[in-house]
Amino acid sequence: MRIVLLGAPGSGKGTQSKLLVEKYKIPQFSTGDLLRAAVSAGTELGRKAKAAMDAGQLVADDVVLGMIQERLATPDAKGGFILDGFPRNIPQAQSLDAMLARVGQPLQLALLVDVDIEVLMKRLTGRRTCGTCGAIYNVYYTPPKVPGKCDKCGGMLQHRSDDNENTVRNRLKVYEEQTAPLVSYYKAQGKLRTARGVGSISDIFKSISDIIEAQMRPLAAVGVGTGSGAKPATARAVAARPVAKEAAGKAAPKKAVKKKAAPKKAAKKKAAPKKAVKKAAPKKAAKKKAAPKKAVKKAAPKKAAKKKK
Ligand SMILES: [Zn+2]
């Protein structure tokens, strides 16, 4: 299963990612780890990355993508991967798609761990850490018995300065601005699934596992392996069906679904990577205008709701 994980700071997606790694035996690709490994191994990409970092610059997207591609070729990534922290914007998502298309391993799922912003605020601003033993509390959800004092050792609880309300709200705003376009991007591809990131860790993991297994079933039914470029396209079409139904909801015009899916598939099959990148821009534009009202409607209330709160 090839998965991109999306979720705000405080959404708990890091915890969920670890559980996914254990359950499905697929590695998590974190760009930080890939960078460190490539730099210490002294690969060509690693040297490029180091040069950029030494110069105080960001590592170029194509360097990061190259590292992801190299990592993909390692044996433990045969069954797929979980990408966390990349892509962060549309150009990165497009280059990632192009690279994965080249190697015949397209993404199968973009999984959003969705948590209301006010819950995120409480999770992040409510954190307190014991200065003595390191125990972690949350004044809203898991408060100590005596305010400011550690239950375990009586130590003073500390509030990190970057957990203050303004800093956190700003971080969440940046996240929202970066991620909202990605959510639309993967939704338009029929690859987005959303798990509510509220409740116990195991409840959340259950709903995430259900999503993944629902995704894997149609693939198995069609007999798609890790094979050629053509097969994943079939898989994509199959996998897209349930979403289309969900998204379409009550009204569910089948035509719309077919129309949506068909041009995309065609585009991708032909598409040399470069084309895919170029094409993507007009796609966005086209979708905003043409795209089924539902998609627009759905997106709008969400944003509105978040802003209100
Ligand atoms: Zn303590």
Residues whose N, C-alpha, C, O or C-beta is under 5 A from the ligand:
A	BS01	ZN	C130 T132 C133 G134 A135 C150 K152 C153 G154 G155
